[in-house]
Amino acid sequence: MKIGIPAPITPPADKNLSIAKKLDEFGYDSMWYPDHFMGWVPNSIWTMNLIPLAKLQPTPHTYLETFSLIGAHSALTDHIDMGTAVTETIRRPPVLMAQIMLTLDHISKGRVIFGMGAGEAENIVPYGLDYEKPVSKLEENLRIIKLFLENPYQKIDYEGEFWHLKDAVLGIEPYNKGQPPPIWLGAHGSRMLELTGELADGWLPISLPLEEYKTKLKVIYDSAKKNGRDPAQITPAIFFYSVLTNDHGESHRIMMTPIGRAWVLTAFDSMYTDEGCQHPLCKILGKESINPLTDYIPIKLEQEETLEAINSIPLNVIEKFYLHGTEEDAIKTLEDYYRAGCRHFVFWNFTGMFELTKYNESNQILLNILNYVKDSSTT
């Protein structure tokens, strides 16, 4: 069992770098980087009367460039793995993506995990990029990336729907010869799960309920076998949005704050329908069902409609969305998912972001969980 946490992603740079070093010293197995231009919280509610963090950060859209950060953090750390959670292949051509991957593989001495997905509309559409057929683009781009990773020095020809390569070459071997940097997929839908089984080295979904996690992991393993792969080559992971406190009731109060509720707008439609209600974005967007990754661009929402949407989210959906509660609650969840096959847990700790006074408390809980896992692995 391995434990990952968020990497520092905002300025100032000096503080950012010192935090990365400290996380390595604490002994975390991995730190993870969102690859965003735009954040998931609407500007319209990023006001000091609704979100205390707005006193310290003027916008919810503050993201230093992911791969530059990973390069800097690689040079300052010794043990911790660094992963993207997740990037897509629309903003960077596949040969550039492969070159970035191999460059960071060398700088980090083999410590970077490339989490990838089909991408979110919020990082594509407002910036003038083409968001048509995102899963098809991901699949083709992955196949090309793997050709470059696995065939250094060789000329690459490829005829696809989106790319036509002739005599393309990338003369960089992986840091560990014959072992390209790992690719994990943030897969939820059936086609993405199939791709994970066929092409990926790991699986990193977000906050899936336990039974759904088991079902989807079986799809991945079946796809691996169908494509002549050993399922044991694939690392099952999970990315938990987390609110952790010493008192379980406090976690409920924190989740119910405006920013806590706003993040639940990113939950998949099924999380709402399974609880007998409709996703609040359906009313705003005029749709019967929605996929937040493809339909939701937060900066477009006005304050009144945002507040109406987040205040309509029922508690049972909020509870389902977050891994929340005490250290003991979190450890029980880890053990349940471990028995289901999960081997790498990423805690995206929102507690201090939602409630500034809980920053140190929640971080100590994470350290306690890390130590519990490390102690368990040696006994």
C-alpha positions, 0 to 999 in steps of 0.5 A: 500500500502506498500513500500519495498527497497533493504537490504544492502548485502555487506561488511563491516559488521559494515556499513551493520548493521548500514544501516539496522537499518537506513532503519527501522528507516526511516519507510520502510515496508520491505527490500529485499535480493537477494540470490545469489552466482553470480551477473548478470553483466558479469565480462568481463565488470566490469572494471573502464573505463566502470563501475565506481562502479568497483573502489569501488567493485572489482567484481560484485559477492559480496553477503553476505549469505542471511539468516545470514544477515536476522538473524543479521538484525532481532536482530537490527531492530524493525518494518521492514519486511525482505524478500528474493527476491528470493531464491530457494529450490535447494541449501537447502533440504526442511527440512533445508529450513523449519528449517531456516524459522522457526528460522528466524521467531522466531528471527524476531518475525514474520517479515520475508517473504520468496520469492521463485522461481524455481532458476537461472542457474547462481547460480546452474550450475557453482557450481555442483548442479543439475538444471534439472526440477527446477519447479517440484523440487520447487513444491515438495519442497514447499509441503514438507516445508509446511508440516513441517511449518503446522505440528510441532512435527508431524512425516512426511511421503512423497513419491515424485519424488525427496524426500522420507521422513519417520518419519521425524520431526521438532519440532518448532512452528511458532513464532505466533502459527498457523501462519507459515511464509509467502511464496511468489512466484516470478512467471511469467510462467503459471505453476508458476502462478498456484502454486502461487494460490494454495500454496503461500501467495504472488506474487512477479514478476519482472517489469511486464508491467501493462496489463500483471500484470493484466492478470497474477494476474487473473490467480493466483486468478482463481487458488486460487478459483479452489483450494478452497482458498480465493484470498484475502489470497494472497498479490499481489506485484511487484519488480521494477528495478528502476532509479529515478532522479529529471530530467526525461532525466537524468534517460535515460542517466543513464539507457543507461550506460554499467551497466544499459544496462547489467542488461537488458540482464536479461529481459525475451524474451517477453520484446524484442519480444513485441517490435519487436526485438530479445533478444541479448543473442539469437545470443550469445547462438545460440537459437531462444528464451531464458529464462535468468533465465535458459540460462544465466550465465554472467561469461561466456560472453567475453567483446567483445560479451557482449558489442555487445549485450548490445549496440544492446538493443533498447531504448524502451526495456530499458525504459520498463525494468526500472521504471524510471524518477522522483518522480511524474513518480514513484507515477503515476506508483504506483497508476496505479498498485495499481488500478490493485490490487498490494499492496506491491511495492519493489523498487530495486533502481539502480540509485546510482549503475549506477551513483555514484553521484546520490546515495543521490538524488535517495534515497531522492526520495524513502523517498519522495515516502514512505512519500507520501504513508504513508500520503495517507493511513492516509487521 
